[in-house]
Amino acid sequence: MVIIVLLLILFLMGKLLEWGLKQDQPQMFSEPVYDEVPPVLLDSLLDNNFLTLKRVPAILVFSKTNGFRHREGIEGAKTMFESLAEEHDWLMYYTENGAVFSAKNLQLFDVVIWSNTTGPALTEDQSLAFRAYLEGGGGFVAIHSAGDASHSSWSWYQDEVIRAKFTGHSLLPQVQLAKVTIEASSHPAMAHFPVEWEHEDEWYCFEQSPRARVDVLATIDEEGMTMLSIDMRDGAKIRDLSMGDDHPVIWSHTVGEGRVFYSALGHYASTYEKPEIRTMLEQAVIWVGRLSENN
């Protein structure tokens, strides 16, 4: 009888969570919206100031959401990147218009940043343009949900860019304090961290560690943490997402001639207010974009 009651409670919790998502995140339950017309401002920049733009580093921050929308994280990251751009005299262009991804437009940018982007965000032609950009030597920074399962239909992106299959994040509880271990202090984006530090976030889990195909920069210690989630597709069944002794959360690698930096951190705006995270993403941009003589 007790087991039946518990199962019923879990089922009702799952249904309540699903109802809440449908109210708060309607785009998750509708067909993806694709953009066909590039931003007007970008057209103007291309027409009038191309040579000027190429004299300064330029970054593209993209946060389109055809899946779950991390409102806090998107706004927090946007504010942080605006501050970094002003500090370094970078040209920053922010958009949620996927039509920005064309060969003509991408040639403007040293770095593309997917800031909590979700869902199938690009058309086939836009996807091919981004692939050519990255494999041809472009820089790419992916943050938090830019590495979740909403991108799984684009096999090249999941297999070659993120290189890990997202399985979910803990929900019981959703946010936890974790001990983070830095594994590559020699990497420019990691050099300022102590070997171990603590950070509170929504922790992503993956089918297996990507270690064999990436340079792991940081891992979390699951000891004392609870990696339990609720699978609403299976009668609100509880799943254990633990990865054991090898749970990477930050890594880098190359795709063709391009560089990739992925951080699973960044669910909330407060993450981007932390000086150590700000420095990490600042140096990640510089590293992937080769914006320093030392990179």
Buried (B, 14 or more C-beta within 10 A) or exposed (E): EEEEEEEEEBBEBBEEBBEEBEEEBEBBEEEBEBBEEBBEEBEEBBEEEEEEBEEEBBBBBBBBBBBBBBBBBBBBBBEBBBBBBEEBEBBBBBBBBBBBBBEEBBBBBBBBBBBBBBBBBBBEEBBBBBBBBBBBBBBBBBBBBBBBBBBBEBEBBBEBBBBBBBBBBBBEEEEBEBBBBBBBEEBBBBEBBEEEEEBBBBBBBBEEBBBEEBBBBBBBEBEEBBBBBBBBEEEBBBBEBBBEEEBBBBBBBBBBEBBBBBBBBBBBBEBBEEEEBBBBBBBBBBBBBBBEEEE
